[in-house]
Amino acid sequence: QVQLRESGPGLVKAWQTLSLTCIVSDEPIITKYYYWSWIRQPPGKGAEWMGAIAYDGSTYYSPSLQSRTSISRNTADNHITLQLSSVTPGDTAVYFCARDSSGSGAFDYWGEGTLVTVSS
């Protein structure tokens, strides 16, 4: 069974770059036609899709975050990386990685999420 596990710093200072890693187990991230997304949920708010990287390395970003977001992958270590630059306290959220097996936006596997707090 596919497992996703997010890791990264729990606390980031404002205006720094947040970097998170999603380690994927039991499924190569290059498997056709999977998409690997980053999704976040601020405290008390709804979930927000941030972007994705596809099996072929193509990347897709939310228009509202595109200027600050970069998603990359390491196929040898089978993990996905999120970088979010110039963070503010408004970026405080639980960050999840998730798999979309068809590119339809329906996520079938999720990580447990990791809370990132941005301090001012």
C-alpha positions in Angstrom: 0.0 0.0 0.0 1.3 3.4 -0.9 2.5 5.5 2.0 3.3 9.2 1.9 5.1 11.0 4.7 5.7 14.7 4.9 8.7 16.1 6.8 10.2 19.5 7.4 10.7 22.3 9.9 7.7 23.0 12.2 8.7 26.6 12.5 9.8 29.1 9.9 10.5 32.8 10.2 8.7 35.3 8.0 10.2 36.0 4.6 12.2 32.8 4.6 11.7 29.9 2.3 9.7 26.9 3.5 11.0 23.6 2.3 9.1 20.3 2.8 9.7 16.8 1.6 7.2 14.0 0.9 8.7 10.6 1.0 6.7 8.1 -1.1 6.9 4.4 -0.3 5.8 1.4 -2.3 5.0 3.3 -5.4 7.6 4.9 -7.8 6.7 8.5 -8.4 7.3 8.0 -12.1 4.5 5.5 -12.4 2.1 6.5 -15.2 -0.2 8.4 -14.8 0.1 9.6 -11.2 0.2 13.2 -10.0 1.7 14.1 -6.7 0.2 17.2 -5.1 0.8 19.5 -2.2 -2.3 20.7 -0.3 -2.4 22.9 2.7 -5.0 23.7 5.3 -4.7 26.8 7.5 -6.1 26.5 11.1 -9.9 26.9 10.9 -10.0 27.1 7.1 -10.6 24.9 4.2 -8.0 23.0 2.2 -6.1 24.7 -0.6 -4.4 22.9 -3.5 -1.0 24.4 -4.0 0.4 22.5 -7.0 1.5 19.1 -8.3 4.2 17.3 -10.1 3.3 14.6 -12.6 4.8 11.2 -13.4 6.7 12.7 -16.3 8.1 15.7 -14.2 5.6 18.3 -15.5 4.6 20.8 -12.8 1.3 22.6 -12.2 0.7 25.4 -9.7 -2.2 27.2 -8.2 -2.3 30.6 -9.9 -2.5 32.4 -6.5 0.7 30.7 -5.3 2.6 30.2 -8.5 5.0 33.1 -8.0 6.2 31.7 -4.7 5.9 27.9 -5.2 8.3 25.4 -6.6 7.7 21.6 -6.7 10.5 19.2 -7.6 11.3 15.5 -7.3 14.1 13.1 -6.7 13.3 9.9 -8.6 16.3 8.1 -7.1 15.1 8.6 -3.6 11.4 8.7 -4.6 10.4 11.9 -2.9 8.7 15.2 -3.8 9.8 18.6 -2.5 7.8 21.7 -1.9 9.5 25.1 -1.6 7.4 28.2 -0.7 9.3 31.5 -0.7 8.7 34.7 1.2 6.4 33.1 3.7 4.2 35.1 6.1 2.1 34.1 9.1 -0.7 33.6 6.6 1.2 30.6 5.3 0.8 28.8 8.6 -1.0 25.6 7.9 -0.9 21.8 7.9 0.8 20.8 4.7 -0.2 17.5 3.0 1.1 15.6 0.1 -1.3 13.4 -1.8 -1.6 11.2 -4.8 -4.0 11.7 -7.7 -4.1 8.6 -9.8 -5.7 10.1 -12.8 -5.1 13.8 -12.9 -8.8 14.4 -12.1 -8.2 16.1 -8.7 -9.4 13.1 -6.8 -6.8 12.1 -4.2 -6.6 8.5 -3.2 -3.6 8.5 -0.8 -2.6 11.2 1.6 0.2 11.8 4.0 -0.6 12.6 7.6 0.4 16.2 7.2 2.9 18.4 8.9 2.1 21.6 10.7 4.2 24.6 9.7 4.0 27.7 11.7 5.4 31.0 10.3 6.6 33.4 13.0 6.6 37.1 12.4 
